[in-house]
Amino acid sequence: VLAEWRGYPQQKQSWNIFVDYLNKYHSRSSKKSQFSAPIAAGYNIFRFDLKIIDRLSQKYGNTNKENNSDIFYPRDVVDVMNLVFYWFEQNQELKSYTMDSLRDYFGISKDGAHDAIKDVKDTAEIMIRFLKLHRNLASKIKFKNSFK
């Protein structure tokens, strides 16, 4: 395992590939900034992925003037675990908030689970469903002046 691990690219090289990939997805091609950067999304991203992103951003100089990561849009994050909690916190049918529990509940195959690509694709499918649901419901609900 150690010999195979040594054959992988160095962390800095992999980080640069990741940052270059994200740079393709700015909302505007001219004057790229953290405010045109893509929105971070994932499952349990607040407690896991973003901590790593922040650490590596500081290590490799991808930070703004407040020394925070500048590779993602700074205001918005989509954490699918939070979306699931919002909808299921009173649902006794969902055993837990793990991806395997969600796969069982939603009828998603566990074949290949815990492989990074499978986990990302399953997370994306769940996120897309919730975003479509939110858009559908938002068009039917009148928020304006609802407190009057």
Secondary structure, DSSP 8 states (H G I E B T S, - for coil): -HHHHHTS--HHHHHHHHHHHHHTT-S-SSS--TTTS--EEESSTTTTHHHHHHHHHHHHT-B-TTS-B-SS-SS-EEEHHHHHHHHHTT-SS---SSHHHHHHHHT---TTTTSHHHHHHHHHHHHHHHHHHHHHHHTT---TTTT-
